[in-house]
Structures are given as C-alpha cells and as structure tokens.
Amino acid sequence: MELAHIVQFHKSNGQKILPIFFHVEPSQVRHQTGSFEEAFQEYEKNFEPHIIENWREALRVNDCRDQAKLVELIVQRALGELVSKTHLTECKYSIGMESRVNHLLDLLNVGSDNVQFVGICGFGGIGKTTLAKAVYNHILSSFDKHSFLSDVREQATQWMGLVSLQKRLLKDILKADIDIADYHSGKKFIQEKLCKKNVLVVLDDVDKREQIDALAGELNWFGPGSRVIITTRDEHFLNMANVDKDKIYKPQELDRKQSLQLFSLHAFSMDQPPKDYMQLSQDLACYSGGVPLTLEVLGSYLSGISCKEVWESTLQKLKEIPNEDVQRRLRISYDSLEDYCQKAIFLDAACFFIGWEEETVISFWEACGYYPKSAIDRLIKRFLLKFEENDNGEYYLKMHDQIRDMGRKIVLEESHMEPGKRSRLWSHDEVLEVLEGHKGTDMIKGIILPFDLSRVSLDSKHFEMMPNLRFLDISSANFMGKFLCLPSALRWLRWMGCPWGILPTNFYHDRLVYLDLSRSLVKQAWNNRPQDENERFQNLKVLDLSECRYLFKSPDFSWFPYLEQLDLGNCDSLDKLDESIGQLSWLKNLILKNCRQIKELPMSIGDLKSLVELQLSASGIKKLPDHVGLLEKLEVLDAKDCHQLV
C-alpha cells in the first residue's frame, strides 16, 4: 500500500522513484511471476480487485541496474536528482508576478517539440530577472536538464568570462566539470553535447551579441522541446539572436494598487500602511514610478523610520527626479547611509566585488578597518547588496545591475574629466590613461585592469602617487618594479598569470591581506626561511597559487604566520609540502585538489589545529598520515577520486 501511494505521487507530482532489486529477478517483480505470483493469489482472497490492480501497477517498474556498482549508482542518481531539482531563491514579495508568469508561460508553450528562444526585455529594475527566476522554477521539472546563468553581462567581463560561462552551462547540464580551452571550442562542445537533450536555459542580463553566440548560438544546439529564455535591456540583441517578435515579453510598471502594496510590505511588513502613514505611502509609491526595484529600496530604507520629516523629505526628493531616472531615485537610499564605512563597502562592491566569495570580501574590508559585518547587515536590509548561496553551500556577493550601475556612477561623478582623481578605476581607457600618463593621485583606492586589455608593462613608479591604494588587480600586466615599493596601504593584490619564474627574496608586503598569483609561471617562491621575522607577510590571510603548473618546490610557510586559506590546487609539478606547513596555526582551508604529484602529506599536518577543510580530491595521495587524526576542528576531508589512496 505504501508503494502504491508512492507511485501515485510520482504520477501526480513528478517525484522520482529509484527501484532497487536485491536477490530477486526484476522481471518477477514487474510481471508478478514466481514467488510474487503466489503472494498475489493469496492477496486476491482478502482485498478488492481495484486494490490488487493498484499494487500490480506499482510493481511494474522498468529500471534495473547492475548490482556490482549498486551503491555508487544510488548515490550518483540520488545526488543528481536532488541537485537538479533545486529551485532558485525568488523575491520575498511577488506582487503582480502571477499575471506576468502566465503571460510568459503562454509564449513558452512548454511541451511542444520545437526549440524556442523567448526574450524578456525592459529597463533595469522592472523585474526581468525576478520574472525569469519565477518561470524557471515553475517549469524546470518539465525538462530533463536545466541551467540558469545569472549576471551574464557582469560575468562576461571577468577573466576568461565567456569560457567560464560555457563551463557553468555544461556543468549544470552534464553534471561534470568540462575542460574548455577557448571560446570557440566551448561553442562546439555545447552544440555537440546538448543537441539531443531536452533542456531549459536562462541567459540573464545579456548586453552583447557574442554572449548569445557563445552560449546559445543556434536553435539546433539544443534537443527537441528545449527552451532558451534571454533577458536584456536592449531589444536589439534579441533581434540579433533571431528571437521572433511575438516571443518577446516586455514587463510593464506596477499599477498604483500594486505599487502601494509592494511598498507597504517592505516599509511595514503589511499589505497596507497604517492610517497615519497612508497618504505619505500612497504619494511615495506613486512617485516611485511603479518600478519594483525602486519600491523595494525606498520601502526598505524607510522601514523602521518613524520620523515623518524624513518621509516628507524623501517624497520631496522623489518629486524632483524625472520618472525615467531610476538610478537617481535609488541613490536616495545610498545618500542616507550612516557612515563612511557603509558607503565605502557599497562602492567597493559595485565597482569590484560582485561575484566574489563572502569570506574573501569580508576579510578584505576587515583589513581596511571598515567593520564589515555590521555595515553589510545594514546594506542588505536596504536592498543595496546581498549574498546568495551556490550549490556548494558557499555565499557570493550579488547586486542588482541597476544598483551596481548607480554605485559606479557615484564614483564617476567624483571627477568627470580626470579619472586619476576618482577613488576607483575599472574602465579600460581610463585605467590606461592614468597609468601610462602617470596621473595617479592620493584619491585612488582601487584599480582593476580589464582582462581584455592587451598586456602592458608596469613598475612601482606607476603607483608612487597613489599612497592610499588598497585594491590592485594587474593580471593583464608585466610588473617589473620592486614589490616592496607598492603602496603601504595595499591590502589586496591579484596578479594572475605572473610571468616571473622565480620570485625575488624581497617579494613580500607586510600589510597585504589577500594575494592571488594563480595561473602564474612561477617555479620557485619563498623557498628560504625569512632572515628577519619583521620582513614577512604579517597580515596575509589568503594565498592563492592555484594552477601554477610549473611550481615544483613548496614555499617555506614561515613567510605567512597568519595565513587562513592556502590554495595549491592544480599545481601539476608540486610533489610535496614543506614541513613548515605545521607552523600555520591559523590555517582553516588547505586546497590540494588535482595535485597529482603529491603522494603524501608531511607529519606536521597534524599541527594545523585550526584546519576546518582539507581538499585532496583527484590528488596523488597514497596514504593519509596518522596525524590527520589530531585535526580536532576538521569538518571536511574531500578525498574523492584519489585512486592511489589505500
């Protein structure tokens, strides 16, 4: 009877069933022969025919497996089903969403065998992503595989951006990490692997044709019945992607009733405002222009503020801003932030840190003395930023693109004509203008060289006039100066692809918190014990040497007395760790995945009293030392695919 009930749920709700046979022929279960036939003959004496038929139907399963790999198959299958059915987090209040979802469902016509591209087009803040998430959650169970690629516009600007997006898409669909050499091979791989699969794909916030070309170039890339949803601010890109005009949905602003309800929910956690705030709320909702993002931000800002003068002042500011200028309306919430730390964290996030791991950005802001935990809490409550969890349980910084653009505009307004007098630089032309023209000033706090920039030559002289520089990404540069001469205020440095084979002995910075030298040509680094304890990385918490494929000798870890995370993943030539690793009493994360030459760990590994996570997957480890048992705080030991481990 339980099995019949389970099968009923499978038919009505699409819940998965995984039949497992022990010591029985599947055909006997399916056809009720042998001992099953005898049992049913007995049951027929005591139960109604329709009950017996339900039981027979429940046993007519059609999936059997080789018991030799039964456990592995069960785990893989169950994990695959659990992960594949994970829904995206939707907005807290879905006012006006039902009609929008139904309209888009009509355009999608899920169930027909043809492949369709459908577009959602509108200005920032109107709710394109929110709608895409809601529809995705609604229909994902109708497809064999699915992938939601968020923030395509932002992700495409990162290192190997389009290739990384292609990898994400393939991993979502194939449940495996695929090694893609470049953009063109990624396109071919997607077409070859997905052309027979029934998939649901969402490309969120597209702003260039090449992004669509890289991820969903043609209808024939996907199998029968597949659907691709594209959200964008510019209808032109949908036309270039050959999306039919009758397959483009343009969300409209909320009406007055919906606007008031959404505002009230964020300001008062109620569908309607209290009587003494009714008129003010109606006016604020009206002047918000029916834009969901503006209503959310303003409602969250005014939540808990009982001073009506603040409400009236906010309303007056709204009246002075044109309806179409959403960013200036959002800035009201930024301008009201209480202190410098909150504003600095917001601007850093908008200019540099979207998509970054929570622990990394918090450690950076802590090093800057910004008290980030309380400031971040305030920013989250005002809808100015958020942290979203990925499939691995890690949290990454996210920000609505319209709010991000508002933050970047604030920085641009610091000096319209002279970028060297702005606090943060990320634009291709402006970074070149400042560096090549030696136009840096003490205003500059952060610089990131765009990844599409041709490699430029830099030395410490380029940064002499930037004493307050805290954040620097020179991954597209050849740096030829003295590392010691970089600004003392520097807290975070990324130099991916560093071309130096051997790092000089004076390659240290006593105030640096985060150092990323991943994908570098480095062969040797910090091999000798530092002669002076004061000439070390006194504040370094994160060291990333991942994918340094030529690194063959382990550093002497006494250079990093306060290190909390060490990433040596994919260091193909590294064959052992120095015994000094036991000195890293603060180390929490040690990553050695895909280090195939490392056969054993040093005995001193047991001295890592703070270690929480040890990643050894796909490494060459043959045996774990007994001292691993001394790691009292260890929570994660990942040794999967360590084929030599005994």
N, C-alpha and C positions, 0 to 999 in steps of 0.2 A: 504493500500500500504506500510506503514511503517512496519507493522507486517510481510508482505511477504518479505520485504528487510531484516529484522532481521533474519528470518528463513533461508534465503539464506546464510547469513554469518555463521549461525550455521552449515549449511551443508558443506560449503566450508572451513571455518577456525576453526571449532570446538568450537565457542563461545557458552557459556551456556545460556539457556533460563529457567526462572523460572515462570511458569504460575500461576497467582493468580486470583481466581474467587470471585466476590462479588455479592450477590443477583442474582445468576444465577446457573442453574444446569450445571455442567461440560459436561454432555452428550449432552445438547442442543448446546453447543459451538462446541463440537467435531463432531457431526453429522449434524449440521445446521438444527435443528428442532425448533418448536415453533416460537418465535419471530424472530429467526435467519433465519428460512426458508422464512418468509415473506419478510425480508430485502433483501435476495439474489434474490428473484423473481423480486424485483424492480431493483436491480443492473444489472440483466441479460438483461434488456431493453436498457441499456446505455453503457455497456462495452463488449469488445470482450470475447469470451468463454475462451481463454487461460489465460486472466487476472483473470476471475472469478475462474478458477480452481486453480490458484496460491493462491488466497485468501482462498479458501476452504481448501487447503493443509496446509496453515499456521495455520489454526484453529484446525487442527486435532491433538491437543496435548493430552498427555496421562498421565499427572501427576496432581493429585489433593490432597489437604490437608484439614485436619480438621481446620475450621476457629477458633476454640476455642483457638488454640495456634499459630495463624497465624503470629503475629508479631515476636514471638520468633523463629519460624521456618524460617522466611525470613532472620532474622539476622544471625542465625547459618548457614543457607545454603549459604548465600552470603559471609560471612566471610570465610567459608570453601573453597569455590571456589576461592576466591581471594588469600588466603594463599597458597592453593595447587598449584596455577599456578605461584607462584613466581619463577622467574628464578635466577640462581646463577650468580654472577658477574664473567665475563670472563676476560681474559687478554686484555690489551689495544690494542696490535697488534697481529693479528692471522696469522703470516707469516707461510706458509707451513701447516696450520691446515686443510684446506679443504680436501686434499688427505688422511690425517690421519683419519679424521672423517668418510669419505666414506669407508675406509678400515674397520674400526671398526663396522660401520653400517652393512656391509656385514656379519661380524662374528655374530652380534647380531640377525639378521634375525627377527626383530620385527614383530609380527603378527602371528607367528606360535604358536600353543597351548602348545608346550612342554616348560618346565622350563629349562633355560640355565644359566650356570656360564661362564663368559668371563673374561679373565685376560689381564692386561696391565703391561708389565714387562720391566724394564730398570733402568739404574743408575740414581742417584739423579741429577736433573737439566735438564733432557732430555725432560720433558714436560708431564709426565704421568697424573698429577693432572689436568693440563690445558686441556688435551685431554678429560679426564673423565668429566670435567665440560661442555665442548662444546657438547659432545654427550648426556649428561644428559639433557641439555637444549633443544636439538634437538628432543628428543623422549619422554620427560616426559608427554606430552599431550596424548600419546598413552596408558597410564596406568591409572588405577583407583587411585592408591596411589603411593607415591614415597618418598625416603629418601636418602640424600647424607651425609654420615658420614665421615667428613674430619679428617685428622690427627689421624687416629686410633692408630698408634704406640705411639704417644705422649699422647693421651687421656687415653690410657690403663694403663699408669704408674701413673695416678693420683689416689686420694682417691676413692675407690670403682669404679675404672676405667671401667672395663668391664660391671659392673651393670649400670653405668651411660650411657654407650654407648647403652646398651639394652633399657634403658628408652627413650633415644633420638630416637631410631629407632621406638619404639612403639608409641611415641607421634607424630612423623611425619606421621605415617600410620593411627593411630586411632584417632588423634586429641584430645588426653586426656592424663593426667598425670597418669601413672600406677605405683603403689607401688610394687617394686620388692625387696624381702628380700635378695636374694643372686644370684650368677651367675647361679646356676643350675635351680632355679625356673624361672629365666629370660629366659633360653633356652626353657623350657617347655611352657612358656607363649607365646613366639614368634611363636613357632610351632602351638600351638592351635589357635591363633588369626589370623595368616596370611596364613594358609594352603589353604584357599579358596579365597584369594584375589589376584587380578592381580596387582603386584607391580614391581616397578623399585627401586633397592637398589644399592648404590655405597659404597664400603668399601675402603676408600682411605688410602694408605700407611700402609699396613699390614706387620708385620715382625715376627708374631708368629702364630703357628697353633691354639692356644687357642682363639685367637681373631676371627678367622673364625668360630671356633666351637661355640663360644658364640653368634654370630650374624647371621650366615648362615650355620648351621651345615650340612644340607642335602637338596637335591633338593625338597623333599616332604614337606619342611617347608613352601613353597610358592605355591600359586594357579596357575592354567593354564595360560601360556603366560608370566609368570614373568621372569625378567632378573636380575641377580646379577653381577655387574662389580667389580672386585677386582684389585687394583693397588698395586704393590710391587716392591722392588728392587731385590728380590730373587725368581727366578722361582720355587725353591724347594717348597715354600709354596703353589703355585698354583697346583703343582703336588699332594701335600698332601690333597688339597681341591678337588681333582678329577676333575680339570678343564682339558678338552680334549686339547691335544697339538695343534690341529688345531683351537682352540678357544683362543689362546694366541697371543696377538699382541705386538711386540717389536718396539717402535718408533725409527727411525734412526736419526742421526745428520742431521742438515740442510745442504744443498749444499752451494757452495761458493756464488751464487747469492742471495739465501735466507738469508744467514748469513749477507751479506753486507747490505741488505735491512733492516733487523731487527736491526742491529747495528746503522745504519743511522737514523732510526726512533727514537731511544732512545737518540742518541747523538745530532741530528739536527732537529728532528721532520719533517724529509723529507725522501722520499723513497730512495734518492741518496745523497751522501755527496757533499758539494761544491767542485769545481775543485781543489782548493789548499789543500784540505784535502783528496782527493780521494785515493791517493796511501797509505797514512798512514791508512786510514779507511779500505782499502782492506787488508792490512797486519794484522791489529788488528783483523778483522773479521776472517781471515784465521787462525791465531794463537789462536783464541778462541775455535777452535775445533768443530764449528758447534753446540755447546751446547746452547740452548736458554737462560738458566738462566745466563750463563757467558756473553753472548752478551748483555742481558738486564742490568746487573750490571755494566759492563765496559762502555757501552754506556751512562748510566745514570751518572756514575762517571765523564766522560769526557764532558758531556753536559755543555756548558757554559764556558769551559776552552779554551781560545784562544791561550795559550802559547804552541807552538809546541814542546818545550823541554819536557813538561810534557807528551805529546802524545808519543814522541820518547822514553822517559824513561819507560813509561808503556809498550810499544811494546817490549823493551829490556827485561823487567822482564818476559813478557809472553814467549819469546823465550827460556828463561832459565828453564821454568817449563814444565815437561812432559805433553803430551796431556791428559793422563788419570787422572792427578791430578787436578780435578775440584776445590777442596777446596782451593788449593794454588792460583789458578787463581782468585777466588773470594776474597781472602784476600787482593789483591791489593787495592780494594775499601775500606776495613777496615783500612788498614795502612795509607790511605790518609785522614782519618778523622781529623778534625782540632784541636780538644782539648780533654782533659781528660774526660769531661762530656759526650760527644758523645760516646766515647769508653766504658765508664762505663755503660751507659744506654744500649748500644748494648749487652755487655756481660751479664748484669743482665737479659735482655730479653731472650737471648739464653739459659741461664742456669736455669732460674726460672719462668719467667712470661708469657710464651706462653699460650694463652687461658684465660688470666686474663682480667678483665674489664678495659677499658681505664682510667676511673676516678680514680680507685684504684691505678694503677701503676704510674699515673701522680702525685697523692698526695704523694706517697712514694718518688719518685725522687725529688719532690719539697722540702720535708723534709730533703733530703740529700744535698740540695743546688746545684742541677745539672741543673737548668733552663731547664726543660724537653721540654717545648713546642717548643722552637727554635731548640733544639737538635733533637727532634723527627721528626720535619719537614725535617731536613737535612737527617736523616736516611731513611725516607720514599722516598725521592727523589732519593736516591741511591739504592733503592730496597732492603735495608737491613732489614726492617721490615714494617709492615702495620697494619691497624686496619680495621676489617671487621664487618659489621652490621648484627645482627641476626634478627629474626622475631619480636622481641620486641622493635626494634629500639635502642638496646644497642650495643656499639662497643667493640670488643675484640681484643687483640693483637695477630697477626699471624706472622709467619715467615716460609719461605721455609725450609724444613727439611735439605737441603744441607747447607744453610746459618747457620741454627742453629748448625749443626754439626761442621761447620767451627769455630763458636764462641766458642763452648765448647773445641775444640782442642787448641785454643789460650790459654785458661785457663789451660789446661793440660800441655802445654809447659812451664808454669811458673815454674814448678818444676816436672820433670819426676818421680823422685824417692821418694820425700817427699810431700805427699798431704797436710800436715799441713802448707806448705809454699805456697799454692795456694790461690787465692783470693776467690774462690767459690767452695763449695763441694756439690755434689748431688749423687755421686756413693755409692751404698750400702756398699761395702767393705772398701772404703776409709773413709767414714764417721765413721764407726765403729773403724777403725784403729786410727783415730785422737782422737776420744772421749774417747775410752777405754784406749788408751795409753797416754792420757793427752799430746798430741803432737801439740796442737794448738799454733798458733803464731799470731803476730800482722798483718800478711798478710791476714788473713781470714776476708772476708767482708760478706759472706753469707753461710748459711748451710740449707739444706733441707733433713730431714730424709726420705728415701724412704718408701712408705706406705706398701711395702711387707716385711719390716723389723720387726722381732719379737720385742715385746716391751722391751725396755732397760731402765735402771734406770740412771737418770742424776741428778746432783745438780749443784749449781752455780760454784763449783770448776772446773768443766769441761771447763768453759768459762773464767777462770781468765786470761789466756794467750792470749785472743782474744779481746783486747780493742777496735778494730775497727770493730767489728761485727755489721752490720746494719740490717741483714735479718736472721731470725731464724724460722724454722718450726720443732717443736718437737712433732708432732702429733702421733708419734709411740713410745713415751717415757713416763716414770714416772719421773716427775721432783720433787725432794724432797728438793731443796735448797731454799734460800731466794730470792724472786723475785727482791728485791731491789738491789741485788748483781750482777744482769746481767749487761753486759757492758753498759756504759752510752751512747755509740754510737748507741745502738739498736733503730731502727725506726719501724720495722715490726716484729710482733710475731704471729705465729699461733700455737695454742695448742688445736687442735680438740680432743675431747674425754678426756678432762682433768678429772682425777678420783677424784679430791677433791670435797667433798660435800659442804664445807663452805670455802670460800676464806678468808685468813687472812686479818686483817685490814691494814697491810703494803703491800698489793698486789697492787702496783701502780708503775709507771715508768714515770718520768716527761718528757722524750723526745720521748716516743713512739707515733707513728702516727696511726698505724693500729694494732688492737688487735682482733684476731679470737679465740673465745672459744666455737665455735659451737659444737653441739653434745656431750656436756660435761655432767658430773653427778652433776654439781653444783646445789645446792638447795638455797643457800643464797650467796649474794655478794654485797659488798659496801652498806650495809643497813643503817649504821650510817653516819651522816654528818661528813665530814673530820674536824678534830680539827684545822689543820693548812692549810691555803689556798695554801701554797707552797708545801704541800705534797699531790698533786693531779696529775691527768693526764693533764699536762699543754698543751700538743700538740696533744692529741688524736683526730683524725678526724673520724675514723671508728671503731665502736664496734659491733662485730658480736656474738650474743648469740643465734642464731637460733638453733632450735631443742634441746635446753636444756630442756628436757621434765620434769625434776624434779624441775626446778626453780619455786618456789611458791611465792616468795616475790620480789617485784620490788626493784631495786637498788635506792639509793638516787643519783639523777642525777647531784648533785652539784660536784661530783667527776670528771665530764667531761665538763668543761666550754666551750670548743671549738669544741664539737662534731658536725659533719656534717651528719653522717649516723648512724642510730641505727636499728639493725635487731633483732627483737624478734620473728620472725616467727616460728610457730610450737612449741612454749613453752606451752605445754598442761596444765601445772599446774598453770600458772600465771593467777591471777584473777583480777588484777588491776595495774594501773601505779601510781607511786608516784606523788604527786602534784608538786614536784620539777622539773618535766619534763618541766615545763614552763620556767625554767631558761636557757634552751638550745637555746639561741638566734641565734646560728649559724646553727641549725639543718635544713637540707634540705630534708632528706629522713627518714621517720618513717615507719617501716615494722612490722605489727602485724597480718599478714595473718595466718589463721588456729589457732589463739589463741582463742579457743572455750570457755574458762572460763571467758574471759574479756567481761563483759556485758555493760560497759560504759567507757567513757573517762573522765579524770579529767577536771574540768573547765579551768584549767591553759593551756589547749591545745591551747587556743586562743592566748597565748603569743608567740607562735612559729612564729615570724614574717618572718623568712627565709624559712619556710617549703614550699617545692615545690611538694612533693609527699607523700601521706598518703595511705598506703596499709592496707586495712581491710578485704580483701576477705576471705570468709569462717570463719570469726571470730564469736564470740558470741554477738557482739554489738547489743543492742536492740534499742538504740536511740542515735543520734548524738547531742551533746550539742550545744546550740545556738552559743557558742563562736567559733565554727568552721567557722562561717561567718566572723570572724576577720582575717582569714588567707589570707592576701592580695596577697601573692605570690603563693598560691596553684594552681597547674596546673593539678594534677592527684589525684583524690579521687576514689579509687577502693574499692567498697563495694559489689561486686558480691558474690552471694551465702551466704549472711548474712541473713539467713532465719528468724531470730527473729527481724530484723530491721523494725521499723514502722515509 
